[in-house]
Amino acid sequence: MMADFDLPSDLVELKREWFAVDDHCRKLAGALPSNVAVLEGKAERDMEGEAALAEARAERLRILEQINSHPWWEEKASDRHQAWIALAKAARS
């Protein structure tokens, strides 16, 4: 049974932002040619796409750091694993 958590709205919003940026990272990565194709000479590197992906990944990490350093974790979350599950569920609803 999952514990009930009183999740702060700013923390839920950060997790929503993280999901959006993570989705963007997946789309950017999916649009890049495979490393194998590049090595085999069947495709060329997409330097602009790689730079955009690096930027998106940096933004995703920045948001994750904000989530992890949110004071609520120390103050209220007795079971961090269950709290992460609850946070993801709240952010997706």
Buried (B, 14 or more C-beta within 10 A) or exposed (E): EEEEBEBBEEBBEBBBBBBBBBEBBEEBEEEBEEEEEBEEEEBEEBEEBEEBBEEBBEBBEEBBEBBEEBEBBEEEBEEEEBBBBBBBBBBEE
